[in-house]
Amino acid sequence: MTANSRKVGLWMALSLLIALRAGARESGPLTMALQYTPQESVGSSSAVLSPGMTDRPVRLSMADGRAGDPKTIGEISDHDDKVFPVYASNDVAGWATEVLKKNAADWGIKVTPDAPLSLAGKLTQLRLVASTKALGATYTVEIQVAFTLSDSKGRTLWEGAAKGDATRYGHARSAENANEVLSDAIKEAYANIFNDPGLQSAWLGKSKPVASASTPAATAPAEPPVSPETLLADLVKLKKQGFTTDLLVDYVNGKSLTKALSADDLVKWKNAGMPQEVIKAALGKGKG
């Protein structure tokens, strides 16, 4: 083998190694740091606030309500259409909180840690899909958020949800392009929340607190207890109208007595023709 042949062989081996390494970089899982870099040239979503909202400060927070691995934010395909996960190297909820506070400040909202109003959010969906093409890649993001507005007493003033999405064409395996669509999508979701008429009305105190799962349902006031004589008179009327023993027992169970039945009461009830089941039910009704 001549010297030139050896040089050609070495050059080919190096070229193959470089190509293999380049191919490896264009395949496999992608890990990226989440950054807020909206595409200013596209014209981002913005909140249009009702007059007076900027005069009422608010506490803001975001939690991660997604299922599965919190670091997983989507998927990316290679040139062979193999799909791999995309991971965030930083805290997703922390990033979402920082973006929320920045957007709120940019829209003129006063954010303070001791404000009487509290707007607590939850990230329910964040999905990035990066599809590698012959040249470059397409990035698509869909984000969904849910929020609860509460007052200083912990009462729920408003509950709602919104979503945001974005798509763009960019370079293959580009964290920069991925962050651009992620930023546009989450800003749109936040703008949709702040533009909600229900939120704005509750923010300004124009609507009543809403019932929530943790709020006990209002109950009708209990009927005042009755005397054994009054209850017996009612039962006699019902019995004469043909009501069965079971219904009479149900009627007794829905009442409370001012005092427990005495021996004299038991005799009166028996002489009035009250069945034993009805008398037994009345025996369990003491004062109150």
Order of alpha helices (4+ residues) and beta strands (2+ residues): alpha-beta-beta-beta-beta-alpha-beta-beta-beta-alpha-alpha-alpha-alpha-alpha-alpha
